[in-house]
Amino acid sequence: MLYIVATPIWNLWDITYRAIETLKNVDSIACEDTRTSGTLLNHYDIKKPLISFHSHSGKTKTDKIIEQLKKGQNIALISDAWTPWISDPWYILIKESIQEGIEVVPIPWVTAFTTALMGSWMQMNHFLYLWFLPVKKWRQTLFKMLVERKSNKKEDETVVIYESVHRILKTLKELWEYFWEDHHIVVWRELTKKFEEFRRWTIKEVLDYFENTPWKVKGEFVVMF
């Protein structure tokens, strides 16, 4: 049986009892980074064999896990943070497990973008999630498409993206260029950490804020507009 187990975004207490019990009772745990996952597992005194499984693992590693599952082993799949499969490349393992007749059991909890939407005050019943924007190819085309999409919509639609510390200022500047200056935006940084921070202003106000406080440009960001 393959368990898809959601883990905390950053705060180690953000995990369900069911997730902890599942991790304690499986035969092994497939994780994105054994060191990062080790912090969580040590916190809950979970000692299980770890299988390194990430976006560069390839088909050989996938086949090996499938073979173990076919032999009757129970394996939990976790990511470094939040819910596996959301923005992760592991759908191939899940897809092949289902095709092989292996039972797949999701153990639900949080994802970064749904948690951010909860505290954003923006439209939640109709949103478009885009993960990270393209770095170069199709980037400008996508911005133009989003402007047209928002202009043609009769009702509000929240666009949700992730952004890295290296590109957040560039993305905010581009949003300012493509959307009107007073268009409202919500940026969430340091998700569930001690210095978690929401900024709910116009695009220009948020851009000015982070340009004037460069020490706060750290970690990953959720951007909603």
C-alpha positions as CSV (number, residue, x, y, z in Angstrom):
1,M,0.0,0.0,0.0
2,L,1.3,3.5,-0.9
3,Y,0.4,6.3,1.5
4,I,0.6,9.9,0.3
5,V,1.3,11.7,3.6
6,A,1.0,15.5,3.9
7,T,3.7,17.0,6.2
8,P,4.0,20.5,7.8
9,I,4.9,23.5,5.6
10,W,7.5,24.6,8.2
11,N,5.9,24.5,11.7
12,L,6.5,20.9,12.9
13,W,3.2,21.0,14.9
14,D,1.1,21.3,11.7
15,I,0.6,17.6,11.2
16,T,-2.3,15.3,11.9
17,Y,-2.4,12.4,14.3
18,R,-3.3,10.1,11.4
19,A,-0.2,11.2,9.5
20,I,2.1,10.5,12.5
21,E,0.5,7.1,13.1
22,T,0.9,6.2,9.4
23,L,4.6,7.2,9.4
24,K,5.2,5.1,12.5
25,N,3.6,2.0,11.0
26,V,4.8,1.8,7.4
27,D,7.8,-0.4,6.4
28,S,9.7,2.5,4.9
29,I,9.4,6.2,3.9
30,A,10.2,7.7,0.5
31,C,11.2,11.3,1.0
32,E,12.5,14.2,-1.1
33,D,15.5,15.0,1.1
34,T,16.4,12.5,3.9
35,R,18.1,15.3,6.0
36,T,15.0,17.6,5.9
37,S,12.6,14.8,6.5
38,G,14.8,13.5,9.3
39,T,14.1,16.7,11.3
40,L,10.4,16.0,11.2
41,L,10.8,12.2,11.9
42,N,13.2,12.8,14.8
43,H,10.8,15.3,16.3
44,Y,8.1,12.6,16.5
45,D,10.6,9.8,17.3
46,I,9.8,8.0,14.1
47,K,12.6,5.6,13.0
48,K,12.0,4.0,9.7
49,P,14.2,3.2,6.6
50,L,14.3,6.2,4.3
51,I,14.3,6.0,0.5
52,S,15.6,9.1,-1.2
53,F,13.1,9.9,-3.9
54,H,13.0,13.3,-5.7
55,S,12.6,14.9,-9.1
56,H,15.9,13.5,-10.4
57,S,15.5,10.0,-9.2
58,G,14.4,8.6,-12.5
59,K,12.5,5.5,-13.6
60,T,14.9,3.1,-11.9
61,K,14.0,4.4,-8.5
62,T,10.3,4.4,-9.3
63,D,10.5,0.8,-10.5
64,K,12.3,-0.2,-7.3
65,I,9.6,1.3,-5.1
66,I,6.8,-0.2,-7.2
67,E,8.5,-3.6,-6.8
68,Q,8.6,-3.3,-3.0
69,L,4.9,-2.3,-3.0
70,K,4.0,-5.3,-5.1
71,K,5.7,-7.5,-2.6
72,G,3.3,-6.3,0.0
73,Q,5.3,-3.6,1.7
74,N,3.6,-0.4,3.0
75,I,5.5,2.7,1.9
76,A,4.7,6.4,2.8
77,L,5.6,9.1,0.4
78,I,6.4,12.5,1.8
79,S,7.8,15.8,0.5
80,D,10.1,18.3,2.3
81,A,7.1,20.3,3.1
82,W,3.3,20.2,2.7
83,T,1.4,17.8,0.5
84,P,3.2,15.4,-2.0
85,W,2.1,15.6,-5.6
86,I,1.1,19.3,-5.4
87,S,3.9,21.0,-7.4
88,D,6.0,17.8,-7.1
89,P,7.1,15.4,-9.9
90,W,5.9,12.3,-8.0
91,Y,2.6,11.8,-9.8
92,I,4.5,9.3,-12.0
93,L,4.9,7.0,-8.9
94,I,1.3,7.5,-7.9
95,K,0.1,6.9,-11.5
96,E,2.1,3.7,-11.9
97,S,1.1,2.4,-8.5
98,I,-2.6,2.7,-9.5
99,Q,-1.9,1.1,-12.9
100,E,-0.2,-1.9,-11.1
101,G,-3.3,-2.3,-8.9
102,I,-1.5,-1.0,-5.8
103,E,-3.8,0.7,-3.3
104,V,-3.0,4.4,-2.9
105,V,-4.2,6.1,0.3
106,P,-4.0,9.9,0.7
107,I,-3.4,11.3,4.2
108,P,-4.6,14.9,3.8
109,W,-3.5,18.1,5.4
110,V,-2.0,21.4,4.3
111,T,-0.7,23.0,1.1
112,A,1.0,26.4,1.0
113,F,-1.4,28.0,-1.5
114,T,-4.6,26.9,0.2
115,T,-3.3,28.0,3.6
116,A,-2.3,31.4,2.0
117,L,-5.7,31.8,0.5
118,M,-7.3,31.2,3.9
119,G,-5.7,34.4,5.2
120,S,-5.7,36.5,2.1
121,W,-9.2,37.9,2.1
122,M,-9.2,37.3,-1.7
123,Q,-11.6,35.2,-3.7
124,M,-11.4,31.5,-2.6
125,N,-14.2,29.8,-4.5
126,H,-12.7,30.6,-7.9
127,F,-8.9,30.7,-8.3
128,L,-6.1,29.8,-10.7
129,Y,-3.0,28.1,-9.3
130,L,0.1,28.4,-11.5
131,W,2.9,27.1,-9.2
132,F,6.2,29.0,-10.2
133,L,6.1,31.3,-13.2
134,P,8.4,30.4,-16.2
135,V,11.8,31.9,-15.7
136,K,12.2,33.0,-19.3
137,K,10.3,31.2,-22.0
138,W,6.6,32.0,-22.2
139,R,6.9,34.4,-19.2
140,Q,5.7,37.5,-21.0
141,T,3.1,35.6,-22.9
142,L,1.7,34.3,-19.7
143,F,1.5,37.8,-18.1
144,K,-0.4,39.0,-21.2
145,M,-2.7,36.0,-21.0
146,L,-3.5,36.7,-17.3
147,V,-4.3,40.4,-18.0
148,E,-6.7,39.4,-20.8
149,R,-8.2,36.6,-18.6
150,K,-8.8,39.0,-15.8
151,S,-10.2,41.7,-18.1
152,N,-12.7,39.3,-19.7
153,K,-13.9,37.7,-16.4
154,K,-17.3,38.8,-15.1
155,E,-16.4,37.7,-11.6
156,D,-13.2,37.9,-9.6
157,E,-10.6,35.2,-10.0
158,T,-7.6,35.0,-7.7
159,V,-4.3,34.0,-9.4
160,V,-1.9,32.2,-7.0
161,I,1.8,31.7,-7.7
162,Y,4.9,30.7,-5.8
163,E,8.0,32.8,-6.1
164,S,11.6,32.4,-4.9
165,V,13.8,35.0,-3.1
166,H,15.8,35.4,-6.2
167,R,12.9,36.6,-8.4
168,I,10.3,38.1,-6.1
169,L,11.2,41.7,-6.8
170,K,11.4,41.1,-10.6
171,T,7.9,39.4,-10.5
172,L,6.4,42.3,-8.5
173,K,7.9,44.8,-10.9
174,E,6.4,42.9,-13.9
175,L,3.0,42.6,-12.2
176,W,3.1,46.4,-11.7
177,E,3.9,46.9,-15.4
178,Y,1.2,44.6,-16.7
179,F,-1.6,45.4,-14.2
180,W,-2.8,48.7,-13.0
181,E,-0.9,50.4,-10.2
182,D,-3.7,50.2,-7.6
183,H,-4.4,46.5,-8.3
184,H,-4.5,44.7,-5.0
185,I,-2.2,41.9,-4.2
186,V,-1.4,39.7,-1.2
187,V,2.2,38.4,-0.6
188,W,2.9,35.9,2.1
189,R,6.4,35.2,3.3
190,E,8.0,32.9,5.9
191,L,4.9,30.6,5.7
192,T,4.0,29.3,9.2
193,K,7.4,30.3,10.6
194,K,8.1,32.6,13.6
195,F,8.3,35.7,11.4
196,E,5.4,34.9,9.1
197,E,4.1,38.0,7.4
198,F,1.2,38.9,5.1
199,R,1.3,42.1,3.0
200,R,-2.2,43.0,1.7
201,W,-1.7,46.2,-0.4
202,T,-1.6,47.5,-3.9
203,I,1.2,46.0,-6.2
204,K,3.1,49.3,-6.0
205,E,2.9,49.5,-2.2
206,V,4.1,45.9,-1.8
207,L,7.0,46.4,-4.2
208,D,8.0,49.6,-2.4
209,Y,7.9,47.8,0.9
210,F,10.2,44.9,-0.1
211,E,12.6,47.3,-2.0
212,N,12.9,49.4,1.2
213,T,13.3,46.3,3.5
214,P,15.7,44.1,1.6
215,W,16.4,42.1,4.8
216,K,12.9,40.7,4.5
217,V,13.4,39.4,1.0
218,K,14.1,35.8,2.2
219,G,12.6,32.4,1.9
220,E,9.8,31.5,-0.5
221,F,6.8,33.6,-1.2
222,V,3.1,33.0,-2.1
223,V,1.7,35.7,-4.3
224,M,-2.0,36.2,-4.9
225,F,-3.5,38.8,-7.2
